[in-house]
Amino acid sequence: MAPSLPSLASIASVLALAPSALAGFAASGTNNIAVYWGQNSAGGATTQGRLQTYCTDNGINIINISFLTAIKNPSTNFASAGDLCDPIAGTGLLSCPQIEEDIKYCQSQGKTILLSIGGATYTEGGFTDSASAIAAANTVWDLFGTNTAAANRPFGSAVVDGFDFDFESTTQNFVPFASQLRSLMDGDGSKTFYLSAAPQCVYPDAAMNDMLDGAIAFDWINIQFYNNFCGVINFSNPNAWNFNVWDTWAKQTSKNPNVRVFIGVPANTGAGGGYVDASTLGSIISSTKSDYSSFGGIMMWDMSQLFQNNGFLSSVVSSLGGSSGGGGGGSTTTTTKGMTTTTTMVTSTRTTSTTSQPATTGVAQWGQYGLPFPTLHPG
């Protein structure tokens, strides 16, 4: 896909927000915003800025880097951002010093940075037994956790703030994997680590119900209220829209009784099926915040689409009860090895660009929806 390009003015105007309000995940908050980065689903050569570009605002609290696409033989895919990485010999991993630098910068700005595992192309199906699942969790922790002396770390000395699970097909033995990862995070005293998941809105979730059914303590869940009949597009239909079901899950089934439930939405018309405009989403937010105490905020797919959509982020921030510095067009900084350029773009309309596709492509986050254009995200 090659829609119109977002500018660092669009990004800058949306991101020109008060530093004093910077914050990561708020466990008791109702104004969290989580956005996936790394898959450039907008598809242009410059539609995905480097990670740190999106970390200077007071609107986005959580960024999910996507994706670790395989676990048994760990593999990463960051779409166009991977062009700035180098393959790690003998593995499916990439060494990404720019992302390493940017994770540290974003964390210094108060952002919560997770690594999302899975995506639509995850095909391993889980693990044959508990022992292999536990061993895999130990490997993932070595690659991205606090053991910065471990070999083959994609982000070097940077330590993510936790992990997000985005599995789109049936899996097995993920409870011991997730339990071990949770244990490793909780047992590390260096900082607070988080675990989230991104189930479909259909309940129970076909891919992750074993973990969601009271077995694993998630801090929040990013529910895909799109690409399905139960999505935001059918908010006015009580036989379809089912946040009430997930609110009941949070209070009666979740291992963590304080889990937060995020409404996941497409950040633009091209990001997924069932997009609603900012005004409509604002009404949904207001109603859901009022009716359900488990509501914790909004998740959006994905960053590249969000910054194509003039004013969407600032409107969501406002609807959640925050403040925003704007949301218009701007510029984004795109770096290739040895060269950095800044491109000015307009995002008031979504038109087809003549720019070429990035060299590294990925796959869709949500496998249930066949996008009408090539996608740049592995998951």
N, C-alpha and C positions, 0 to 999 in steps of 0.2 A: 504494500500500500504506500502511496506517496501523497498524502494530503499536504495542505499548506503548512508552512513551518512556523514554530513558535519563536519569539525573539527574546533576547535577554532583557528587552524593555517589557515584554509581556511577563516574563519571569520576574524581572526586577520590580515591576509595579505590583505584582501579586505578592512578591516576597519582601517588599519594603515595609516591614512591620516591626513593631517595637521589640527590641531585644529583651527588655525586661519581662516580656510575657512568654519567652521561650520555655517550652516544657516538653518532656517526653510523655509516655503513657501515664495517665492518671487513673489509678485503680478504682477510685470512687467517683470519677468524673463522668459527665454525660456529653462532653464536647471533644472527645478524642477524634483525630483524623488519621487514618492509616492509608498509605498509598504504596502500591507496588512500583518498583523501579528496576530496570535492567533488561526489559524485553522490548522496548521501543515499538509498541504495537501500532503507533501512528505511521511507522514505516519509512519515514524520510531519512536522508543521509544525515540530517542535523536536527531531527525532532527529539532526540534524546540527549539532553545535556549531561555533563558529568555529574556525579552524585552530589558533590558539595554545592552545586548550583541551587539545589532545592532545600538547603538547610539553614537559611538565614531568615526565615519567617516565623511568625507566631501562630501559624495556622496548622501546618502539618506536624503532628506529634511523633508519628511512627512511619518509618520507611522499611518496607520488606524488599530486600535484595533478592531478585529472582533470576535463576534458580540453581540449586543443586539438583541435577536431573537424575542422578543415579547414586545409590548408596553403597551397594555391595562392592562395586568397583567405582568409587566416587568420580563423578563427572560434573562439570559446571558449564553453564551457558549463560552469557550475559548479553547476547545479541550484539549490537554494534559496539557496546562498551568492551566486548571481548577483543576488538581489534587493537586495543591498547594493552592487551595482556600477552604473555608468552606461554606456550605450552610447557607443562612440567613433564619432563621426559619419563616415559614408562607409565604414565597415568592419563586419565581423561580430564585432569584438572588444569586450570590456568593460573599462572602467577600474575597478579594484578596490582602492581605498586600504586597506581593512581587511585584505585578503589580503596586500598589500604590507607592511603593518605586521607581520602575523603571520609571514610568511616570515622577516623579519629577527629577530623574537623567537625563532622556532623554531631558526634557525641559531645564535643566541646561546646556546641551550640544548644545542648539539651535534648537532642533528638534520640529516640529509641530506635536502634538499627537491628533488625532481625534478618536472618538468612532464611528464605523460603525454600522448602524441600519438596520436590515433586514436580507439579505442573502436568499439563495434559499429555506430555510424552513420557512420563514415568511409566515404565512397563515391567519393572522387576517383580511386582506383585507382593512384595514383602519378603518374608524370611521363612526358611524351611523349619526352623525350630527357635526356641528361646535363646539358646546359647549363641547362635549366629546373629540374632537380633541385638543382643547385649554387646557382642563384639563390634558390631557395626556402629552402635551408639558411641562406644569408646573411641572409634576411629573418627567419627564426625566431631566429637568433642576435641580430639587432638588437632584436627584440621582447622577448627574455627573458635575453640574455647581458649582457656587461659594458658594452656601449655604452648607458649610461643616458641619454645625450643624444638617442637616437633617438626618432622620433615614434611615437605610438600604442602605447606600452608598457602592457600590462594591469596589470603589477605595479609600475609606476613605477620607482623607484630600486632596488627589490629585484632581486637577481640569483639565479636558481635555481642549484642545484648540478649540474644536468645534465638529461638527458631520458630518458624511458622510451617505448618503442614498443609500442603495443598495436593491431596491425592484424589484422582478423578476416576479410578476404577478399583475393583475389589482387591483388597490386600489381606494378608494374614500375618500374624505374629508381630503386629506393630505395637501392641501393648507393652511387651517387654522392651522393645526399642525405645518407646517414648518414656517408659518408666525409668529406664537407666539414664536417659538423657536428662530427665527431670531431676533425678537423684544427683547427677554430676553437677548440674547447675545450682541446685539448692545447697549442695555441700561445699560450694566454693564461696568463700567469704569476701571475695574482692569487690563484688558489687551485686546488685539485684539482677537476676536473669529472668526472662519471660518465655512462655510457651503459648503459641496461638495456633488456631486451625482455621481453615477456610472451607467449611462444608457447603454443599448445595442447600437451598432453602427447603427442599423436600425433606421431610422428617419421617423415619430416621435416615441419616445420610448413608448412601450405599457403600461408600469407600472407607469411612472412618468411624462408623457407629461403635465398633468395639472399644475404641479409645474414648469416645464421647459418652458412652453408656456407664458413666460413673467410675471408670477405671483410671483415668489420667486427669490431673488437675491442670486445666488450662486457665490462663489469666484472662484471656478474651477470645472470642471467636468472630471471624470475619465472614458472616454468612452471605453467600451469593444469592442475593435477592434480584437476580436477573438471569436471563437464559432459561428461565423456568416459569411455569404458570403462576407460581406462588410469589413472583417478584413484585417490585414496586410498581410496575406497569399496571398491576391488578389490585392496587391498594384499596380501591373502593369496593372490591368484591370480597365479602367476608368468607366466601367459600374457597377463595384462592389465597389471598394474603394471609400469612400464618406466623407473624411475629409472636402472637400469643402462644403458639406451640413452643417456640424457642424460649420464651419467657418462663413457661412452665418447666421446660428442661433445665433452665438455669437454676430454678428454685428447688426442684425436686429430684433431679437426676445428676446434675453436674457434681463431680467430686469437689470442686471448688465452689462453695456456696456464694462466693462473692464475684463469680465470673461476670464479665461484661459482654454484652451482645452488641456487635456492630452491624449496621445495615450496610451490606456491600452493594455498590452500584457501578454501572459503567460511567466513566468520567466524560464520555462524549458519545455521539451517535455511532461512531465506528468502533467503539470499544467492546460492545456486547449487545445482545438482544434485550430489549426492555428498558432502554434509556428513557429517563424522564428529565425534563428541564429543571433548572435550579429553583424556580418558583414552586413547581409541583413538589420537588423534593423537600423544600422548606416546610410545606404544609405537612408532609409525612413525618418529618423530624419533630415538628411541634406536637403532633398527635401522639406519636410513639413515646416521646419523652414524658408526656403527661400520663399516659396509660400504663407504662411498663417500667418498673424500677430497675430491671436488668439492662436497660438501654445504656450503651456506653459511648456511642459515636457512629462515625461513618467510615467505611472502607471504600477506596476507589481503585479501579483498574483502568489505565495505569498512568504513570507520571507523564509520559509523552502525549497521551490523549488529553489529560487534564489541562496541560498548558497550550493545547490547541483550542480550548474551549473558553473563550473570553468571558471573564467574570464568574465562572462556575465556582472556583475555589473560594473566592471572597464571599460569595453568596452563601455557600455551605457554612463557612466560618461564622457568618452573621446569624444564620439560622440556628446554629448550635449554641449561640450566646456569646461568641467571641467578637473580636474586632479585626478588621482587615484593612490593608493599605490600598486595595484595588485589585483588579484582575483583568487588565487589558492586554494589549500586545506588548512586545518587547524584543529581546534578543537572547540568544543562547550561545554559550561558548562551546565549540566543538574542537577536540584535540585529536590529532593523529600523531603517530610517533614522529617527533622532531618538529612538529608544526602545530601552532594553535591559531585558530581563526575565530572571529566573532561575526555572526550573521544576524542582520536585522530582519525581522519578519513581522507580518501582520496576522492576527488570529481572529479577526472579527467574522470571517467566513471560512468555511472549510472547502477548499478547492484542491484540485489535483496539481501536484508539483511535477516538474520535469527532472527533479533530482534523482540520482541513481540510488539503488538500494545499498545499504551498508554491506561490507564484505561478509560479515558474520551474521547469520540469521538464526532465529530461534523458532519456537512454536508456541501455540496459544496457551494461556493460563487455563482456560476453561474448555475442556475437550468436548463438552456437550454442544457447543455452539460453533458452527462452521462459518467463520468470518468470510466476507466477500472480497477479501484482499489478502495478500501475503502478510504474515505476522512475524514479528521479531521477538519472540519470547519463548523460552524453552519450557513450557510447562503446562 
